[in-house]
Amino acid sequence: MERHTERHPGPGRRAVCAGLAAVMLAAASCARHTPRHTPASVAPPATLAAAVLPAAAPSPAPAPVTDLTLEELLRLAVARNTSIEVSAYDVHIAAQAVPEARAAFDPALSATVRYGERNTPGTAGANRTAATTTGAGTGAVTGPAGTEGLTAALTAVQTLVTQMSRVYGAVSEPSVVVDHTASSSAGVTISWPQPTGTIVSVSGDYAGSDSDGAAAEHSGSWTAAVTQALLRDFGTDVNLVALRQARNSEAIAGLAFREQVLVLLHETETAYWELALARRTLDIRRAALKLAEEQLARTDAQIALGKLYGKARVSAEAEVAAQEAALRAAEAEVTRRTTDLWLLVAPENTAADTAAFGAIALPDPPAADCDYARSAALARVFRPDLGQARLATANGDLSVLAARNGLLPRLDGFVSYGLNSQGTGSGAWSSSLDDRTYEAFEAGLNFEMTLGNRAEKARLERARLQVRQAEARVRHLERSADAEVQNAVTEALSQHAQTAAARKEAAAREEALAVAAESFRLGRSDSLDVLQAQRDYIAARVSEATAVARSLQALSALHRAEGTLAARHGIVLETLEEDL
C-alpha cells in the first residue's frame, strides 16, 4: 500500500500572517484624536463658588483713536470687525467647492499587488486506489479439467478477500495527496475622465502561478481603452454642471459677504453720526447750563437792586438744576454712542470702558441731489441680494439640465487595444508585450435604462418648480428694492428740508432770546420770559443738530439701498475678500 505525506503550510507562514494582522490592528488603534472641547469641558460650573475665573492681566492705558475721518473709520471697521472676519471664512469655504468639482476630471491611479499560497486535495491517490480495486478481480485460479466449479468458487473467495483487504487498507491507512499552488499578481490602471463624457484608461497586469506537478505560468498584458457616453452624460454642457454650479455658489457667497459689509458700513456710519450728534448735543447742553447760570446771576443782581422779588430766584435755580440734569444725560449718551462705535470698529488693545475717538463733528449735509430713476437703476446693478437671486436662478437652470440628462438611457461605446505575453519562464510575462502578433482588440456598446424613470421625472419637475420659484423671488426682490429706494429718496429729501427749517428756527429762537434778555435787563419782562426763551433756543439748537445728523444718515441709507455705499467711500470689496 502506497502512502503520500500531507503537506501543510509551515509554522513560519502562520506567524507571518498573524504578525501582519497584529501590526494592522495596532496601527488602527494608535489613530487617535484629541478633542479641543468636550461636553464636560464646556459645561458651566454647578455654582458661582465653583467658578474659577482667570485673573485679568493689567493692560496699559490704550491710546485713543485720534482724528480719524469717516472713510478711515469705515475701513477700520471692515478690517477689524469680528462678524466680518467670520463671514469672510464663508467665502473661502464656498470657494473650495470649485476645485472639488474640478476633481471629477482628475486622473485616477489604482494599483493592486497580491501574493498567496493554497493547498487543495490532489487526485493521484484516488486514481491509484481505483486502478488497484478495478484489477483485483481479474486474476483466475485454474485447475485440471472437470474442476471448473471448484475453480470458480476459489476465484470468488480470492476476489472477496482481496477486496476486503483493499477496503480495510483504505479505511485504516488512507492515502492523502495535496496539491500546493503559489500565485502572485499585480495590476495598475490610470483612468482620466474628460468633460466630454469620455474616459481614457491605460492598464497593465501581471499574473504568475506555480503548482506541484505542473509547469509554472507567467502572463502579462497592457491595454489602452476609450469609453464614450453617447446619450446620458454626453457633452460638456451636462458634465460641467457641477463645476458651473460651484462657481455660482462661490459668487453667491461673495455677494452675501458684500451685503454684510454694506450693512456694517451703514451701521458704522450711522453710529458715527450718532456719536457726532451726541457730542454736539453735549456742547449745546453745556452752553445751556452756562446760560442758566448767567440768568441766575442776573436775577440775583436784579433782586439785589430791588427790581425783583426773592421768589424770582426759585425759577432760575430750577432752570440751572434742569440743565445740569440734561447735561449729565448728554454725557451718558456720549458714552453709549462711543461704546456703539467701538463695538463696530473694535480698535486693537482697547476695552469698551476705555474706548475713545478723536474729533468728530457734524458737517453741513450735502445738497439733496436725489433722483429716484437713477438710484433705482444703480440698485439693479449694485445690490448684492439681486445678484444672489439671479445666480440662484442660473443654478436652477443647471439643475434642470442635469435632471433632463438623468432621463436619458445610458449608452456607452467602448474600444480597447492591447498586447499579451505568456510563458513558463520568469521573464515570459513581458517578453512579447511589444509584439503585435499577440494583440487584443475589443469594441462594443453598453446599454442601461430604468423603466418608468419615476425618480428622474420627479427630479426634473422639482428642478423646474425651483426655477420658477427663483424667478418669482427675483421679481419680488426687484420690486422690494424699488420700494426701498423710493422710501430712501423720500426720507433723504424730507430730512434735507427739515434741516433747512430747523436752522431757520434756531436762528429765530436766538434772536428771540436776545430780545428777551434785553427786555429783562431793562426791566420790561421778568425772569420767566428769559428762561422760556432760553429753553426754546436750546431745543431749537438740539433740533437743528438732530436734523443734520438725520439728513446724513438718510443719505447713508439711500446709498445702502442703492448698494453703492462701499463704492462711494472708496472701499473695493473684491480686493477686500482676498485680504481677509
C-alpha positions in Angstrom: 0.0 0.0 0.0 1.4 3.4 -1.0 1.3 6.4 1.4 1.8 10.1 0.5 2.8 12.6 3.1 0.4 15.5 3.6 1.9 19.0 3.0 0.9 21.8 5.3 1.9 25.5 5.4 4.9 25.8 7.6 4.6 27.5 11.0 6.6 30.4 9.7 3.8 31.4 7.3 1.2 31.3 10.1 3.5 33.5 12.2 3.8 36.0 9.3 0.0 36.2 8.8 -0.6 36.6 12.5 2.1 39.3 12.7 0.7 41.3 9.8 -2.8 41.2 11.3 -1.4 42.3 14.7 0.5 45.2 13.0 -2.6 46.4 11.2 -4.7 46.3 14.4 -2.1 48.1 16.3 -1.8 50.8 13.7 -5.6 51.3 13.7 -5.7 51.5 17.5 -2.9 54.2 17.5 -5.0 56.6 15.3 -6.4 58.9 18.0 -7.9 62.4 18.0 -7.6 64.8 20.9 -10.8 66.9 21.0 -10.4 70.6 21.6 -13.6 70.7 23.7 -15.8 68.1 25.3 -19.2 68.3 26.8 -17.6 68.2 30.3 -15.2 71.0 29.5 -17.8 73.4 28.2 -20.4 72.6 30.9 -21.0 75.6 33.2 -20.0 75.3 36.9 -22.6 74.0 39.2 -22.4 77.1 41.5 -20.9 80.5 41.4 -18.5 79.4 44.2 -17.2 76.6 42.0 -16.4 79.0 39.1 -12.7 79.7 38.7 -12.2 83.0 36.9 -8.8 83.8 35.4 -7.1 86.9 36.8 -7.2 89.8 34.4 -3.7 90.9 33.5 -3.2 94.6 33.8 -3.1 96.3 30.5 -1.6 99.6 29.7 -3.9 102.5 29.1 -4.8 102.5 25.4 -4.1 105.5 23.2 -7.3 107.0 21.8 -8.1 106.7 18.2 -7.5 110.3 17.2 -8.7 112.4 14.3 -9.9 109.6 12.0 -12.1 110.6 9.1 -15.3 108.7 8.4 -13.7 106.8 5.5 -10.8 105.7 7.7 -13.2 104.6 10.4 -15.2 102.6 7.8 -12.0 100.8 6.6 -11.1 100.2 10.2 -14.5 98.6 10.9 -14.2 96.3 7.8 -10.7 95.3 8.8 -11.3 94.6 12.5 -15.0 93.8 12.9 -15.3 90.2 14.2 -18.6 89.5 12.3 -16.8 90.4 9.0 -14.0 88.1 10.0 -16.4 85.2 10.5 -18.3 85.9 7.2 -15.0 86.1 5.3 -14.5 82.4 6.0 -17.8 81.6 4.3 -16.4 83.0 1.1 -13.2 80.9 1.3 -15.2 77.8 2.3 -17.5 78.2 -0.6 -14.5 78.7 -2.9 -13.3 75.1 -2.1 -16.3 73.7 -4.0 -14.7 74.8 -7.3 -11.6 72.6 -7.1 -13.8 69.9 -5.6 -16.0 70.0 -8.7 -12.9 70.0 -10.9 -11.7 66.9 -9.2 -14.3 64.9 -11.2 -11.9 65.3 -14.2 -8.7 64.4 -12.3 -6.9 61.2 -13.4 -7.1 58.3 -11.0 -4.4 55.8 -10.3 -5.3 52.3 -8.9 -2.8 49.5 -8.2 -3.0 46.1 -6.7 -0.3 43.6 -5.6 -1.2 40.1 -4.3 0.7 37.0 -3.3 -0.8 33.8 -1.9 -0.3 30.1 -1.4 -3.0 27.5 -1.5 -3.3 23.7 -0.7 -6.0 21.7 -2.4 -6.9 18.0 -2.3 -5.0 16.1 -5.0 -6.3 13.3 -7.3 -3.3 11.0 -7.7 -4.0 8.7 -4.7 -7.7 8.3 -5.7 -6.7 7.2 -9.2 -4.3 4.6 -7.9 -6.8 3.2 -5.5 -9.4 2.9 -8.2 -7.0 1.2 -10.5 -6.0 -1.4 -7.9 -9.6 -2.1 -6.9 -10.6 -2.5 -10.5 -7.9 -5.0 -11.3 -8.5 -7.1 -8.1 -10.9 -9.5 -9.7 -9.2 -10.1 -13.0 -7.0 -13.0 -11.8 -8.1 -16.6 -12.3 -7.4 -19.9 -10.5 -7.0 -22.7 -13.0 -7.1 -26.4 -12.3 -7.5 -29.8 -14.1 -10.3 -30.2 -16.4 -13.5 -31.1 -14.7 -12.9 -28.9 -11.7 -14.4 -25.7 -13.2 -16.9 -25.4 -10.3 -14.2 -25.6 -7.6 -12.1 -23.2 -9.5 -14.9 -20.6 -9.8 -15.6 -20.9 -6.0 -11.9 -20.4 -5.2 -11.8 -17.4 -7.5 -14.8 -15.8 -5.9 -13.2 -16.3 -2.4 -9.9 -14.8 -3.6 -11.7 -11.8 -5.0 -13.7 -11.3 -1.8 -10.6 -11.5 0.4 -8.7 -9.1 -1.9 -11.5 -6.6 -1.9 -11.9 -6.7 1.8 -8.2 -6.2 2.3 -8.3 -3.2 0.0 -11.2 -1.8 1.8 -9.6 -2.4 5.2 -6.4 -0.7 4.0 -8.2 2.2 2.6 -10.1 2.7 5.9 -7.2 2.1 8.3 -4.4 3.8 6.4 -5.8 6.3 3.9 -3.6 7.9 1.3 -3.6 11.7 1.2 -2.3 13.8 -1.7 -2.1 17.6 -1.5 -1.6 19.9 -4.4 0.4 23.1 -3.4 0.0 26.3 -5.5 1.8 29.6 -5.1 0.3 32.6 -7.0 1.2 36.2 -7.4 -0.4 39.1 -9.4 -0.1 42.8 -9.9 -2.0 45.4 -11.8 -2.1 49.1 -12.3 -4.7 51.3 -14.1 -4.7 55.0 -14.9 -8.1 56.4 -15.9 -8.8 60.0 -16.9 -12.4 61.2 -17.3 -13.0 64.2 -19.7 -15.7 66.9 -19.6 -17.0 65.5 -23.0 -18.1 62.3 -21.3 -15.0 60.4 -22.4 -13.0 58.1 -20.2 -9.4 57.3 -21.3 -7.7 54.5 -19.4 -4.4 52.6 -19.6 -3.8 49.4 -17.6 -1.1 46.8 -17.2 -1.4 43.4 -15.5 0.8 40.5 -14.4 -0.1 37.1 -13.1 2.0 34.1 -12.2 1.4 30.7 -10.7 3.5 27.7 -9.7 1.8 24.3 -8.9 3.0 20.9 -7.9 3.2 18.6 -10.9 2.6 21.4 -13.4 4.9 23.9 -15.2 5.0 27.5 -13.9 2.9 30.0 -15.8 3.5 33.7 -16.1 1.4 36.2 -18.1 1.3 39.9 -18.7 -0.7 42.4 -20.7 -1.3 46.1 -21.3 -4.5 47.7 -22.6 -5.5 51.1 -23.7 -9.2 51.8 -23.7 -11.6 54.7 -24.5 -15.2 54.8 -23.4 -17.5 57.5 -24.7 -21.0 58.3 -23.4 -23.4 58.6 -26.3 -26.7 59.5 -24.6 -26.5 60.2 -20.8 -23.5 62.3 -19.7 -22.7 63.2 -23.4 -21.1 66.6 -24.0 -19.6 69.3 -21.9 -23.0 71.0 -21.0 -24.0 68.2 -18.8 -20.6 67.2 -17.4 -19.8 70.8 -16.4 -23.0 71.3 -14.4 -21.4 70.7 -11.0 -18.4 72.9 -11.8 -20.6 75.8 -13.0 -22.9 75.5 -10.0 -19.9 75.5 -7.7 -18.6 78.7 -9.4 -22.1 80.3 -9.0 -22.2 79.2 -5.3 -18.8 80.8 -4.8 -20.1 84.0 -6.3 -23.2 83.9 -4.2 -21.1 83.6 -1.1 -19.1 86.6 -2.2 -22.2 88.6 -2.8 -23.5 87.6 0.6 -20.2 88.8 2.1 -20.6 92.1 0.2 -24.1 92.5 1.6 -22.9 92.0 5.1 -20.1 94.5 4.5 -22.6 97.1 3.3 -24.7 96.5 6.4 -21.7 97.0 8.6 -20.7 100.2 6.7 -24.2 101.6 7.1 -24.3 100.7 10.8 -20.8 102.2 11.3 -21.7 105.4 9.5 -25.0 105.6 11.4 -23.1 105.1 14.7 -20.5 107.7 13.6 -23.2 110.4 13.1 -24.9 109.4 16.3 -21.7 110.0 18.2 -21.3 113.3 16.4 -24.8 114.2 17.3 -24.3 113.2 21.0 -21.1 115.3 21.2 -22.9 118.3 19.6 -25.8 117.9 22.0 -23.3 117.8 24.9 -21.8 121.1 23.7 -25.3 122.5 23.5 -26.2 121.3 27.0 -23.0 122.8 28.4 -23.9 126.1 26.7 -27.5 125.8 28.1 -26.1 125.3 31.6 -23.9 128.4 31.2 -26.9 130.4 30.0 -29.0 129.2 33.0 -26.2 130.1 35.4 -25.8 133.6 33.8 -29.5 134.1 34.1 -29.3 133.1 37.8 -26.6 135.7 38.3 -28.6 138.4 36.5 -31.6 137.5 38.6 -29.6 137.8 41.8 -28.4 141.2 40.6 -31.9 142.4 39.9 -33.0 141.1 43.3 -30.1 143.0 45.0 -31.2 146.2 43.2 -34.7 145.7 44.4 -36.2 145.3 41.0 -37.3 141.7 41.5 -38.8 139.8 44.4 -36.8 137.0 46.0 -39.1 134.4 44.7 -37.8 135.0 41.2 -34.6 133.2 42.2 -36.5 129.9 42.6 -37.3 129.7 38.9 -33.7 130.5 37.9 -32.4 127.9 40.3 -34.8 125.3 39.0 -33.6 126.0 35.4 -30.0 125.5 36.5 -30.8 122.2 38.1 -32.8 121.1 35.0 -29.9 122.0 32.7 -27.4 120.1 34.9 -29.6 117.0 34.7 -29.8 117.4 30.9 -26.0 117.8 30.8 -25.5 114.5 32.7 -27.9 112.7 30.4 -25.9 114.1 27.4 -22.7 112.9 28.9 -24.1 109.4 29.3 -25.4 109.5 25.7 -21.9 110.3 24.5 -20.5 107.3 26.4 -23.2 105.0 25.0 -22.6 106.2 21.4 -18.9 105.8 21.9 -19.4 102.2 23.0 -21.6 101.5 20.0 -19.0 102.8 17.6 -16.2 100.9 19.5 -18.2 97.7 19.0 -18.3 98.2 15.3 -14.8 99.4 14.8 -13.1 97.3 17.5 -9.8 99.2 17.9 -6.9 96.9 19.0 -5.9 96.8 22.6 -8.9 98.8 23.9 -11.7 97.8 26.1 -15.2 99.1 26.0 -14.8 101.2 29.1 -11.6 102.9 27.8 -12.7 103.5 24.2 -12.1 107.0 22.9 -12.3 108.6 19.5 -10.8 111.8 18.2 -12.6 114.9 17.0 -15.9 114.1 15.3 -18.0 117.0 14.1 -21.3 117.3 12.3 -20.6 118.8 8.8 -23.1 120.6 6.7 -25.1 118.0 4.8 -24.5 118.0 1.0 -27.2 119.2 -1.4 -30.1 116.8 -1.8 -29.2 115.5 -5.3 -31.7 112.6 -5.2 -33.1 111.1 -8.3 -35.3 108.0 -8.0 -34.8 106.8 -11.5 -31.0 107.0 -11.2 -31.0 105.4 -7.8 -33.3 102.6 -8.9 -31.1 101.8 -11.9 -28.0 101.7 -9.6 -29.8 99.4 -7.3 -30.5 96.9 -10.1 -26.7 96.7 -10.8 -25.1 97.1 -7.3 -27.4 95.4 -4.9 -25.9 92.0 -3.7 -29.2 90.4 -2.9 -30.4 90.8 -6.5 -27.2 89.2 -7.7 -27.6 86.3 -5.4 -31.2 85.7 -6.5 -30.2 85.8 -10.2 -27.3 83.3 -9.7 -29.7 81.1 -7.8 -31.9 81.1 -10.9 -28.9 80.2 -13.0 -28.1 77.3 -10.7 -31.7 76.2 -11.1 -31.4 76.2 -14.9 -28.3 73.9 -14.5 -30.3 71.6 -12.2 -33.0 71.3 -14.9 -30.2 70.4 -17.4 -28.9 67.7 -15.1 -32.3 66.3 -14.5 -33.0 66.1 -18.2 -29.8 64.2 -18.6 -30.9 61.8 -16.0 -34.0 60.9 -18.0 -31.8 59.6 -20.9 -30.8 55.9 -21.0 -27.1 55.1 -20.7 -25.5 54.1 -23.9 -21.7 54.0 -23.9 -19.4 53.0 -26.7 -16.0 51.5 -25.9 -13.0 50.4 -27.7 -9.8 48.9 -26.4 -6.5 47.6 -27.8 -3.6 45.8 -26.0 -0.9 43.2 -26.2 -0.4 40.0 -24.3 2.5 37.9 -23.3 2.6 34.4 -21.7 5.0 31.6 -21.0 6.7 29.4 -18.4 9.8 31.4 -17.8 10.1 34.1 -15.2 10.5 36.8 -17.8 7.9 35.5 -20.2 5.2 37.8 -18.9 6.9 40.8 -20.6 8.9 39.3 -23.5 6.1 39.7 -26.0 4.4 42.9 -24.9 5.9 44.7 -27.9 5.0 42.0 -30.4 1.8 42.8 -32.3 1.4 39.2 -33.0 -0.3 38.7 -29.7 -2.6 41.8 -29.8 -6.1 42.0 -28.4 -8.8 44.3 -29.7 -12.4 44.8 -28.4 -15.2 47.2 -29.2 -18.8 47.3 -28.2 -21.7 49.1 -26.6 -23.2 49.1 -23.1 -26.8 50.0 -22.7 -28.7 50.6 -19.5 -32.0 52.2 -18.7 -34.5 52.4 -15.9 -38.1 51.5 -16.9 -40.5 54.2 -15.9 -37.9 56.7 -14.7 -40.2 58.0 -12.0 -37.4 59.3 -9.8 -35.8 61.2 -12.6 -39.1 62.7 -13.7 -39.8 63.8 -10.2 -36.3 65.4 -10.0 -36.9 67.2 -13.3 -40.3 68.6 -12.2 -38.8 69.7 -8.8 -36.0 71.5 -10.6 -38.5 73.3 -12.9 -40.6 74.4 -9.9 -37.5 75.6 -8.2 -36.5 77.7 -11.2 -40.0 79.3 -11.3 -39.7 79.9 -7.6 -36.3 81.6 -8.1 -37.7 83.7 -10.9 -40.5 84.8 -8.7 -38.0 85.7 -5.9 -36.0 87.8 -8.3 -39.2 89.8 -9.3 -40.1 90.2 -5.7 -36.7 91.4 -4.7 -36.6 93.9 -7.6 -40.0 95.3 -6.5 -38.8 95.5 -2.9 -35.6 97.2 -4.0 -37.6 99.8 -5.9 -39.8 100.5 -2.9 -36.8 100.7 -0.6 -35.0 103.1 -2.9 -38.2 105.2 -3.2 -38.6 105.4 0.6 -34.9 106.3 1.0 -35.1 109.1 -1.6 -38.2 110.4 0.1 -36.6 110.3 3.5 -33.4 112.0 2.2 -35.4 114.8 0.7 -37.5 115.2 3.8 -34.6 115.3 6.1 -32.8 117.9 4.0 -35.9 120.1 4.1 -36.2 119.6 7.8 -32.6 120.6 8.3 -33.2 123.9 6.5 -36.3 124.6 8.5 -34.5 123.7 11.8 -31.7 126.1 11.0 -34.2 128.9 10.4 -36.0 128.1 13.7 -32.7 128.1 15.6 -31.8 131.5 14.2 -35.2 132.9 15.1 -35.0 131.4 18.6 -31.6 133.0 19.1 -33.0 136.4 18.1 -36.0 135.9 20.5 -33.6 135.0 23.3 -31.6 138.2 22.7 -34.8 140.3 22.8 -36.0 138.6 26.0 -32.6 139.1 27.6 -32.6 142.8 26.7 -36.2 143.3 27.9 -35.2 141.6 31.2 -32.2 143.9 31.5 -34.4 147.0 31.0 -36.9 145.6 33.5 -39.7 145.2 30.9 -40.1 141.4 31.5 -39.5 139.0 34.3 -37.1 136.1 34.6 -39.7 133.5 33.4 -39.8 135.1 30.0 -36.0 134.8 29.6 -36.0 131.2 30.9 -38.6 130.2 28.4 -36.7 131.9 25.6 -33.6 130.0 26.7 -35.4 126.7 26.7 -36.8 127.3 23.2 -33.4 128.3 21.9 -31.7 125.2 23.3 -34.5 123.0 22.0 -34.1 124.6 18.5 -30.3 124.1 18.6 -30.8 120.4 19.5 -33.4 120.0 16.8 -31.0 121.6 14.3 -28.2 119.2 15.2 -30.6 116.2 15.1 -31.8 117.3 11.7 -28.3 117.5 10.3 -27.4 114.0 11.7 -30.6 112.5 10.4 -30.0 114.0 7.0 -26.6 112.5 6.8 -27.9 109.2 8.0 -30.7 109.3 5.4 -28.1 109.8 2.6 -26.2 106.7 4.0 -29.5 104.7 4.0 -30.1 105.8 0.4 -26.6 104.7 -0.7 -27.2 101.4 1.2 -30.4 100.9 -0.7 -28.6 101.5 -3.9 -25.8 99.1 -3.0 -23.3 101.9 -3.7 -22.2 102.7 -0.1 -18.8 101.0 -0.3 -18.0 102.4 -3.7 -18.9 105.9 -2.6 -16.4 105.6 0.2 -13.7 104.1 -2.0 -13.8 100.6 -0.5 -13.2 97.9 -3.1 -14.8 94.7 -1.9 -13.1 92.4 -4.4 -9.6 93.0 -3.0 -11.1 93.0 0.5 -12.3 89.4 0.1 -8.8 88.3 -0.9 -7.1 90.2 2.0 -9.5 88.7 4.6 
